Structure formats: C-alpha cells, structure tokens
Amino acid sequence: MKARILISVLIIIVSISAFAVSDKLYLKIEEISTKVGPSDYSHLNLQRYSIDGYDYFVVQFSDIIRPNFKNDIIKNGGAILDYIPDNAYIVKMDVKSFEKIKNLKSVQYVSIW
C-alpha cells in the first residue's frame, strides 16, 4: 500500500514538473535565462542596438502556449516564424508591434533575435 502511494506521489510530481513554466530558451549556442537575458556577444559584432523597420525577436510566454497567445501576437502585427523551446517563438515585427507585444499579459520576455 505504501509503495502505491509513493508511486502515485512520484507520478504527480513528475507530471507537474513536465508542464512547469520555464524561464529558459534552449538554443544550440547556449541556454539563455530569460530572467537574465542573453550573453554579450559584442566582441563578435553580433549586438544590435536599434530596430528600424521590421526585425526579428524572441517572444517567450509566461505559460504554456495557448492559441489565444499566438492570436494576440498576430493581431498586434507580429508574424510568427518558428518555435523555440521553452514556450517561445521567433516573431517578425516592427517597432509599433514590438511596443504592443512586449506589454501583453501573456508575454514574459522579448528580445531582439
């Protein structure tokens, strides 16, 4: 009986952790904490300081992605291009869309790609 209870508790813990909200992006080059932001690659001339016209951004959501989250991005002028683990997309948008999207309740992190 104790073994069944222990197994049940372990299954519940594993299930909850599998759907936990993440504050990380998993890229080939590195794992980025969206609490801290990406590393400084200025020595490689990869940093960009201004956004003119359309540009590419990483948009990470504060929860598991729901269809209405994606619809909010599109309604606010963003074009969703590709998924990035965990709970993020590469989104093409202009400055006006950037200002709207970064303030959505469902968005936890936005950074230039």
C-alpha positions, 0 to 999 in steps of 0.5 A: 500500500505504501509503495502505491502511494509513493508511486502515485506521489512520484507520478504527480510530481513528475507530471507537474514538473513536465508542464512547469513554466520555464524561464529558459530558451534552449538554443544550440549556442547556449541556454539563455535565462530569460530572467537574465537575458542573453550573453554579450556577444559584442566582441563578435559584432553580433549586438544590435542596438536599434530596430528600424523597420521590421526585425526579428525577436524572441517572444517567450510566454509566461505559460504554456502556449495557448492559441489565444497567445499566438492570436494576440501576437498576430493581431498586434502585427507580429508574424510568427516564424518558428518555435523555440523551446521553452514556450517561445517563438521567433516573431517578425515585427516592427517597432509599433508591434514590438511596443504592443507585444512586449506589454501583453499579459501573456508575454514574459520576455522579448528580445531582439533575435 
